[in-house]
Amino acid sequence: MPHQSNLRDILTIADQAGQKVMAVYHSDFKVRTKEDNSPITAADEAAHQIIVDGLRRITPDVPILSEESAAAPWDERCHWYRFWLVDPVDGTREFTQRSGEFTVNIALIIDGEPVMGVVVAPALKEMFWGVVGEGAWKRARNGQERRISVTQPHEELRVVASKNHMTPETEAFIRRLGPHQLVQAGSSLKICMIAEGRADVYPRLGPTSEWDTAAAHAVLTAAGGKITTLKGEPLKYGKENILNPDFIASSKWY
């Protein structure tokens, strides 16, 4: 089972991808536009190749779905009980803006649930990882590793929201929460902030894809939090339509 036994290998692969991303970050890179009008750089493609090659080496029988690869047809994917779900660079806009708030994301999905996830923020020199049922951890800039967990919500909720994708629907939802502290951040780091106890809730009322959330979702679940749809149902993976519904990531609040 590609699970806890392969965790250190996955961390190494994610670190290697992060190093390649940073090499591009510090270069005079070009930004291109994909068919869906989202940006892409050489960092996305290089990290994709490192991750896919590494995962195929250690788990050759487990299929891989990455944002930067041609999606397998549904009549093939519908039979995937377990698979790797990869976003080589989440927060490409943050990457191109050189804000540092972008991440490398690798998740293992089993029966529609993210059971293991690794999130690397190479510019911030931070890493988060979690195995559901085992716990979640963070490696800080100084290399120190510590266990992380969600915290009880503050009376004045700490709300985290997107920097580049704030929608009117999300703004209206946040207003209805009453008194709160708002922090805006990029990429899957928003979910990781809840996992390490720095935020209470992240509402996302707007488009995201499964690979945007899966790795951080696993970290958050392992840390004691959750992600649900607006109907209170668990966010699922391996759907025919890879777009996520609107969701709320939270600690012990929702």
Secondary structure as GFF3:
##gff-version 3
##sequence-region A 1 254
A	DSSP	three_ten_helix	4	6	.	.	.	ID=ss1
A	DSSP	alpha_helix	7	25	.	.	.	ID=ss2
A	DSSP	beta_strand	32	33	.	.	.	ID=ss3
A	DSSP	beta_strand	39	40	.	.	.	ID=ss4
A	DSSP	alpha_helix	42	58	.	.	.	ID=ss5
A	DSSP	beta_strand	64	66	.	.	.	ID=ss6
A	DSSP	alpha_helix	74	77	.	.	.	ID=ss7
A	DSSP	beta_strand	82	90	.	.	.	ID=ss8
A	DSSP	alpha_helix	92	96	.	.	.	ID=ss9
A	DSSP	beta_strand	103	110	.	.	.	ID=ss10
A	DSSP	beta_strand	113	121	.	.	.	ID=ss11
A	DSSP	beta_strand	126	131	.	.	.	ID=ss12
A	DSSP	beta_strand	135	139	.	.	.	ID=ss13
A	DSSP	beta_strand	145	148	.	.	.	ID=ss14
A	DSSP	beta_strand	157	162	.	.	.	ID=ss15
A	DSSP	alpha_helix	168	175	.	.	.	ID=ss16
A	DSSP	beta_strand	180	185	.	.	.	ID=ss17
A	DSSP	alpha_helix	189	195	.	.	.	ID=ss18
A	DSSP	beta_strand	201	204	.	.	.	ID=ss19
A	DSSP	alpha_helix	210	222	.	.	.	ID=ss20
A	DSSP	beta_strand	226	229	.	.	.	ID=ss21
A	DSSP	beta_strand	247	250	.	.	.	ID=ss22
###
